[in-house]
Amino acid sequence: MKILLIHSDYLKYEVTKETPVAEDIEEEMKKGEMEECLSVFTAVEEKDEGKVDKVISEGVEEILDTVEKLDVDKIMLYPYAHLSSSLSDPDTAVEILKGLAEELREDFKVHRSPFGWYKSFKLSCKGHPLSELSKEIVVEEGEEEEEMVSKALEAEETMESTWGIMDVDGTFHELKVDGKEVQGYDFNENQDLKDFVRYEAGEKESGSAESSHIDLMRNHELVDYEEGSDPGNLRFYPKGRMMKGLLEDYVSEKTRRYGAMEIESPIMYDIDHPALKKHLDRFPARQYRMETPDKNVFLRFAACFGQFMMARDMTLSYRSLPVRLYELTRYSFRAEQRGELTGLRRLRAFTMPDSHALCKDLDQAKDEMMTRMDLAKSVVNGIGITVPDELELVIRATQDYFEENRDQIEKLVKNYGKPALIEIWDDQFFYFILKYEFNFIDPLGRASALVTDQVDVEQGERYDINYVDEDGEEKNPYILHLSPSGAIERVMFTLLEQAAMQEERGEKPTFPYWLAPTQVRFVPISDDQLDHVKKLEKEIETARVDIDDTDRTVSRKIRAAEKEWIPFIVVVGQDEVESGDLSVRIREKEEQVEMPLEELKKVLKEKQGDMPYREVPLPKYLSKRATFVG
């Protein structure tokens, strides 16, 4: 099947005459109109016959790929025989066109133009670089490779759980969840927790609504989709790369200070390695696999493999435990389903800080998990996401573990600082028997896990990781799996969604000061002050400073700076040159104050604190800058 995809201002059509192969249609299909849509011109070919389901599936994927990039919610399907000289029989063509429409209607408004009719039509193409795309769907016999789905993922889709809420005093309230109805707990003071319960245990949102952060990540020239790559792999512009780099620096430094030894390991592993193959089946995620000249391999979905293979070759004594390892995986890979991919929220390639601790026994593992929860709270608070207020805690455990170690679970909830969702499994499906997560609840009611830590009781034996205990016997350690922040991209998603929520509340949206691409912008009223502003900029060493030396009016310069959410805007006219005082607009306080340069430098130094720092990621002079998203 060949398809031509056009991002359209509108497409209007009206049938004029039927052909011998025209499908029977109702009156309402004889004319149609759709605005702000993706127009999909299709030609079903002879080679598509006998492969209807696969052609529909791959056709939907190609259309969804374009829809995600263009951010549209309306699709016009238009049969167009002129795209091919080798057309299928009419029945196959109509079946595929109907199948495409049915699949796409689950999440989009779809109109299908009738097959086999002459039609007059008017089309307006938007004319940007992605507004005209052509694709060819080719399905060869035997080409489809079986998806690599772990047994744990299959179990996750069928498992049943008991759900409850645990208060900070340890009281457990069992929940009854039916769709969006939740009974068994008073959620009056915590609507986010109720939304979290609905998302995890009840009826999930369809996900058809667009996340606010997608417009923000593009409008601020941070991150964008990359049409030349696999879906779920993004491009980072200079400002986005700087923010991502600062987050990576910060999380890594905090984890090293906790005592984790940083390592580096390969991104691909032998799928036939006995320990790795068993590990794959116990992890609830879809994997990428590929062939090298020597082996069948899979791309890692976390740092587990490299750290475990390294730990297997270490000589360990009980005296050295807990042993803490750390790697920032750039990148980890998960073959998430197409409909699950959403901007920075869920990707197929992502950056995951991953720290494992090898522990002597369960008691040591419990103590270490508490230490690591403190680390995670410190990391997330430092980023600018308030714990516990802005996140929800969930603890998941097997029934046996919950009953035998309830005191630990109560301590985790108390340490977190507010009621938590509890999930209790009847049986052990995974390699871990306990895990907790910090979850962000977005305005659409969807939960996104950030921090997670797990008590692993299998991998020590599976990877033949041993330590010599004080009795001289070799034993397998308990292993904890911690991501102290969650994926870096998901942290950025959370910050952008929180900014959108600020704006919804009537507040000025902001980035955390230490992550703002420009922290101070100097706005000279005219070129007469430009030399003075250049001298002022050189005086500031603790902030990312740029200068608006464009020929725009002062009011337009200020609006541009406000649009970029710049924390401090310093307007410099002749009065400021002569007085030495600066007129400073402070975004966070929504106020304008007068202060000397030395006072501003002091304020900026206090705002930066001991957070990581990088120089401004773009040319300091705005007149020298390129536009990445236009």
Secondary structure, DSSP 4 states (H G I P E B T S, - for coil): -EEEEEEEEEEEEEEEEE-TTPPP--GGGGEEEEEEEEEEEEE-BGGGTT-HHHHHHHHHHHHHHHHHHHT--EEEEEE-GGG-SSB--HHHHHHHHHHHHHHHTTTSEEEEPPTTEEEEEEEEE--STTSEEEEE----TT-PPPP-B-HHHHHHHH--EEEEEE-TTS-EEE-EEETTEEESS--TT-HHHHHHHHHHHS------SPPHHHHHHHHTTSEEE-TTS-TT-EEE-HHHHHHHHHHHHHHHHHHHHHTPEE----SEEETT-HHHHHHHHTS-SB--EEE-SS-EEEE-SSSHHHHHHHHHTS--BGGGPSEEEEEEEEEEE----GGG-BTTTB-SEEEEEEEEEEESSHHHHHHHHHHHHHHHHHHHHHHT--TTTT-EEEEEEEHHHHHHSHHHHHHHHHHHTS-EEEEEESS--SSEEEEEEEEEE-TTS-EEEEEEEEEESSHHHHTT--EE-TTS-EEPPEEEEEESS--HHHHHHHHHHHHHHHHHTTSPP---GGG-S-SEEEEESSGGGHHHHHHHHHH--SS-EEE--SSS-HHHHHHHHHHTT-SEEEEE-HHHHHH-EEEEEETTTTEEEEEEHHHHHHHHHHHHTTS-----SS-SBGGGPPPS--
